[in-house]
């Protein structure tokens, strides 16, 4: 890697840290219905305004040893965690989408918007067991708009392989987004209905349905289906230790959907190939069965 390339990636990571600092504001203020722009950041314990040099992502937390300069109360470790995760997401997506796959910076930007929404929703879900409408409704609106502004966010022949192809790239991309929303949201909604019948109680929150719709709207129906199948494995991986330690039986599902979506973005071609192979087999079996009945 050249020095210029290394500096660009350092800059991308630093930009992610800064955006992560803003995401922390969203995570704290959205559930409380506080403006994201005003007032300026304050300590939640003593209400003292946080000056700029105490608000530098990650570094200020380390310099202050995780405590407020004024009241000495602890600052939540969530702040540097969110900032670091966002920096890593920015860097990984930059490498995968632009360097490896050769997509445009515009395409990269919309994937970043999706991941920022997922980070906000996930951390709120972890704390409050809800995914705010401010996250999901905005995502459901942004996804089709993004598909029109940047047709590169969808693989046209991939997402629309079984739904036809109009030949118009904007129509293809918009259709891919709508199909993704309905298939992704429908899968989770169906799971919730079945779970409620079997368990006699709500098994899936409607916030998860809307969040999955957002994922499908940005990633298309194939990667949404992949996300749907990857998320439960992640849930088991983290959920079983929690159940063993008896720290509660309610596990927020939003973070696992978000992590699964991020994994599917990074390994997009791998998951699309799996979905295509399985769907081809099932369709061939289905048509063979239909032809047999018609004979």
C-alpha positions as CSV (number, residue, x, y, z in Angstrom):
1,X,0.0,0.0,0.0
2,X,1.3,3.5,-0.9
3,X,1.7,6.3,1.6
4,X,-1.1,8.1,-0.1
5,X,-3.4,5.1,0.2
6,X,-2.6,4.6,3.8
7,X,-3.2,8.3,4.6
8,X,-6.6,8.1,2.8
9,X,-7.6,5.1,4.9
10,X,-6.5,6.9,8.1
11,X,-8.6,9.9,7.1
12,X,-11.6,7.6,6.4
13,X,-11.2,6.0,9.8
14,X,-10.9,9.4,11.5
15,X,-14.1,10.6,9.6
16,X,-15.8,7.5,10.9
17,X,-14.8,8.4,14.5
18,X,-16.3,11.9,14.1
19,X,-19.5,10.6,12.6
20,X,-19.6,8.0,15.4
21,X,-19.6,10.9,17.9
22,X,-22.7,12.3,16.2
23,X,-24.3,8.9,16.3
24,X,-23.8,8.9,20.1
25,X,-25.8,12.1,20.2
26,X,-28.6,10.4,18.2
27,X,-28.6,7.3,20.4
28,X,-29.0,9.4,23.5
29,X,-31.3,12.1,22.2
30,X,-33.7,10.3,19.8
31,X,-35.5,8.3,22.5
32,X,-35.8,11.4,24.7
33,X,-37.2,13.5,21.8
34,X,-34.4,16.0,22.2
35,X,-33.2,18.1,19.2
36,X,-30.0,16.7,17.6
37,X,-28.7,20.1,16.9
38,X,-29.4,22.0,20.1
39,X,-28.4,22.4,22.9
40,X,-24.7,21.6,22.7
41,X,-23.3,18.5,24.4
42,X,-23.5,18.5,28.2
43,X,-22.6,16.0,31.0
44,X,-25.7,14.1,31.8
45,X,-24.7,14.1,35.5
46,X,-23.7,17.8,36.2
47,X,-25.2,19.5,33.1
48,X,-21.9,21.3,32.5
49,X,-21.2,22.0,28.8
50,X,-18.6,19.8,27.2
51,X,-15.9,21.9,25.6
52,X,-14.5,20.8,22.2
53,X,-11.2,19.4,23.6
54,X,-13.2,17.1,25.9
55,X,-15.3,15.9,22.9
56,X,-12.6,14.5,20.6
57,X,-13.7,11.0,19.7
58,X,-12.1,8.2,21.7
59,X,-9.0,10.3,22.6
60,X,-10.9,12.5,25.1
61,X,-12.4,9.5,26.8
62,X,-8.9,8.0,27.2
63,X,-7.3,11.3,28.4
64,X,-10.1,11.9,30.9
65,X,-9.9,8.2,32.0
66,X,-13.6,7.8,31.4
67,X,-14.7,10.5,33.8
68,X,-16.3,14.0,33.5
69,X,-13.8,16.8,34.0
70,X,-16.2,18.7,36.2
71,X,-18.0,16.2,38.4
72,X,-15.8,13.2,38.1
73,X,-18.7,10.9,37.3
74,X,-18.1,8.0,34.9
75,X,-18.7,8.5,31.2
76,X,-20.4,5.5,29.6
77,X,-18.0,3.3,27.7
78,X,-20.7,3.2,25.0
79,X,-19.3,6.5,23.6
80,X,-15.8,5.3,22.5
81,X,-17.3,1.9,21.5
82,X,-19.8,3.5,19.1
83,X,-17.1,5.8,17.8
84,X,-14.7,3.0,17.2
85,X,-17.3,0.7,15.6
86,X,-18.3,3.5,13.2
87,X,-14.7,4.1,12.3
88,X,-14.2,0.5,11.5
89,X,-17.4,0.3,9.5
90,X,-16.3,3.3,7.4
91,X,-12.9,1.7,6.8
92,X,-14.1,-1.8,6.0
93,X,-16.8,-0.5,3.6
94,X,-14.3,1.8,1.9
95,X,-11.9,-1.1,1.3
96,X,-14.7,-3.5,0.2
97,X,-16.9,-1.2,-1.9
98,X,-14.4,1.2,-3.5
99,X,-11.0,-0.5,-3.5
100,X,-12.0,-4.2,-4.0
101,X,-15.2,-3.9,-6.0
102,X,-14.7,-0.6,-7.7
103,X,-18.0,1.0,-6.8
104,X,-18.3,4.8,-6.8
105,X,-18.0,7.1,-3.7
106,X,-21.7,7.8,-4.2
107,X,-22.5,4.2,-3.8
108,X,-20.3,4.0,-0.7
109,X,-22.0,7.0,0.8
110,X,-25.4,5.3,0.7
111,X,-24.1,2.1,2.3
112,X,-22.6,4.3,5.0
113,X,-26.1,5.9,5.6
114,X,-27.6,2.4,6.0
115,X,-24.9,1.4,8.5
116,X,-25.3,4.6,10.5
117,X,-29.0,3.9,10.8
118,X,-28.3,0.3,11.9
119,X,-25.8,1.5,14.5
120,X,-28.2,4.0,16.0
121,X,-31.1,1.5,16.0
122,X,-28.9,-1.3,17.4
123,X,-27.6,0.6,20.4
124,X,-31.0,2.0,21.3
125,X,-32.4,-1.5,21.0
126,X,-29.7,-2.8,23.3
127,X,-30.5,-0.3,26.0
128,X,-34.3,0.3,25.7
129,X,-35.5,-2.8,23.7
130,X,-37.0,-0.5,21.1
131,X,-36.1,0.6,17.6
132,X,-37.3,4.2,17.2
133,X,-39.5,5.1,14.2
134,X,-37.1,8.0,13.5
135,X,-34.6,5.3,12.4
136,X,-36.9,2.9,10.6
137,X,-39.3,5.3,8.9
138,X,-36.5,7.5,7.6
139,X,-34.7,4.4,6.4
140,X,-37.8,3.2,4.6
141,X,-38.1,6.5,2.8
142,X,-34.4,6.9,2.1
143,X,-33.9,3.4,0.6
144,X,-36.1,3.9,-2.6
145,X,-34.8,7.5,-3.0
146,X,-31.2,6.2,-2.8
147,X,-32.0,3.6,-5.4
148,X,-33.1,6.3,-7.8
149,X,-30.2,8.7,-7.0
150,X,-27.6,5.9,-7.1
151,X,-28.5,2.9,-9.2
152,X,-25.2,1.3,-8.2
153,X,-26.5,0.2,-4.8
154,X,-28.3,-2.7,-6.4
155,X,-27.1,-5.5,-8.6
156,X,-29.8,-5.2,-11.2
157,X,-29.6,-8.6,-12.8
158,X,-29.1,-10.2,-9.4
159,X,-31.9,-8.6,-7.5
160,X,-34.4,-8.7,-10.3
161,X,-33.4,-12.1,-11.9
162,X,-36.8,-13.7,-11.0
163,X,-38.9,-10.6,-11.4
164,X,-38.1,-9.4,-14.9
165,X,-36.0,-6.6,-16.1
166,X,-37.5,-3.5,-17.7
167,X,-34.2,-2.3,-19.3
168,X,-34.4,1.0,-17.5
169,X,-31.7,1.2,-14.8
170,X,-33.6,3.6,-12.6
171,X,-36.8,1.5,-12.7
172,X,-34.7,-1.6,-12.0
173,X,-33.1,-0.1,-9.0
174,X,-36.3,1.4,-7.6
175,X,-38.1,-1.9,-8.1
176,X,-35.2,-3.8,-6.4
177,X,-35.6,-1.5,-3.4
178,X,-39.3,-2.0,-3.1
179,X,-39.1,-5.7,-3.6
180,X,-36.4,-5.8,-0.9
181,X,-38.5,-3.9,1.5
182,X,-41.5,-6.2,1.2
183,X,-39.7,-9.5,1.1
184,X,-37.4,-8.6,4.0
185,X,-40.1,-7.1,6.2
186,X,-42.4,-9.9,5.2
187,X,-40.0,-12.6,6.3
188,X,-39.6,-11.2,9.8
189,X,-43.3,-10.4,10.1
190,X,-44.1,-14.0,9.2
191,X,-41.7,-15.3,11.8
192,X,-43.4,-13.1,14.4
193,X,-46.8,-14.4,13.5
194,X,-45.6,-18.1,13.7
195,X,-43.8,-17.4,16.9
196,X,-46.8,-15.8,18.5
197,X,-49.0,-18.9,17.5
198,X,-46.4,-21.3,18.9
199,X,-45.2,-19.5,22.0
200,X,-48.5,-17.8,22.8
201,X,-46.7,-14.4,23.1
202,X,-45.0,-11.8,21.0
203,X,-41.9,-13.4,19.5
204,X,-40.8,-10.5,17.3
205,X,-41.2,-6.7,17.8
206,X,-42.6,-4.7,14.9
207,X,-39.5,-2.5,15.1
208,X,-37.5,-5.5,13.8
209,X,-39.9,-5.9,10.9
210,X,-39.4,-2.2,9.9
211,X,-35.6,-2.4,10.4
212,X,-35.5,-5.5,8.2
213,X,-37.5,-3.6,5.6
214,X,-34.8,-0.9,5.7
215,X,-32.1,-3.5,5.2
216,X,-34.0,-5.0,2.2
217,X,-34.6,-1.6,0.7
218,X,-30.9,-0.8,0.6
219,X,-29.4,-4.2,0.0
220,X,-32.1,-5.8,-2.3
221,X,-34.1,-9.0,-1.6
222,X,-31.2,-11.5,-2.0
223,X,-28.9,-10.0,0.6
224,X,-32.0,-9.4,2.8
225,X,-32.8,-13.1,2.6
226,X,-29.1,-13.8,3.5
227,X,-29.4,-11.4,6.4
228,X,-32.5,-13.2,7.6
229,X,-30.7,-16.5,7.8
230,X,-27.4,-15.2,9.2
231,X,-28.9,-13.2,12.0
232,X,-30.3,-16.2,14.0
233,X,-26.8,-17.8,14.1
234,X,-25.4,-14.5,15.6
235,X,-28.3,-14.4,18.0
236,X,-27.5,-17.9,19.2
237,X,-23.8,-17.1,19.5
238,X,-24.4,-14.2,21.8
239,X,-27.7,-15.2,23.3
240,X,-26.8,-18.6,24.7
241,X,-24.1,-17.3,27.1
242,X,-26.6,-14.7,28.3
243,X,-29.2,-17.4,29.0
244,X,-26.7,-19.6,30.7
245,X,-25.6,-16.7,33.0
246,X,-29.3,-16.1,33.6
247,X,-29.1,-12.4,32.7
248,X,-32.5,-12.3,31.2
249,X,-34.6,-14.1,28.6
250,X,-35.3,-11.1,26.3
251,X,-32.7,-10.6,23.7
252,X,-32.9,-7.6,21.4
253,X,-32.8,-8.8,17.8
254,X,-32.0,-5.5,16.1
255,X,-28.3,-5.7,16.7
256,X,-28.1,-9.2,15.2
257,X,-30.0,-8.1,12.1
258,X,-27.6,-5.1,11.8
259,X,-24.5,-7.2,12.2
260,X,-25.8,-9.8,9.8
261,X,-26.5,-7.1,7.2
262,X,-23.0,-5.7,7.6
263,X,-21.5,-9.2,7.1
264,X,-23.7,-9.7,4.0
265,X,-22.4,-6.4,2.5
266,X,-18.8,-7.4,3.0
267,X,-19.3,-10.9,1.5
268,X,-22.0,-9.8,-1.0
269,X,-21.0,-12.0,-3.9
270,X,-20.7,-15.1,-1.7
271,X,-24.2,-14.8,-0.3
272,X,-25.8,-13.9,-3.6
273,X,-24.3,-17.0,-5.2
274,X,-25.7,-19.2,-2.4
275,X,-29.2,-17.6,-2.7
276,X,-29.1,-18.0,-6.5
277,X,-28.0,-21.7,-6.3
278,X,-30.7,-22.7,-3.8
279,X,-33.4,-20.7,-5.6
280,X,-32.5,-22.3,-8.9
281,X,-32.8,-25.8,-7.4
282,X,-36.2,-25.0,-5.7
283,X,-37.6,-23.5,-8.9
284,X,-36.5,-26.4,-11.0
285,X,-38.1,-28.8,-8.5
286,X,-41.3,-26.7,-8.4
287,X,-41.6,-26.5,-12.2
288,X,-40.9,-30.3,-12.5
289,X,-43.6,-31.0,-10.0
290,X,-46.1,-28.7,-11.9
291,X,-45.2,-30.3,-15.2
292,X,-45.7,-33.8,-13.7
293,X,-49.2,-32.8,-12.4
294,X,-50.2,-31.4,-15.8
295,X,-49.2,-34.6,-17.6
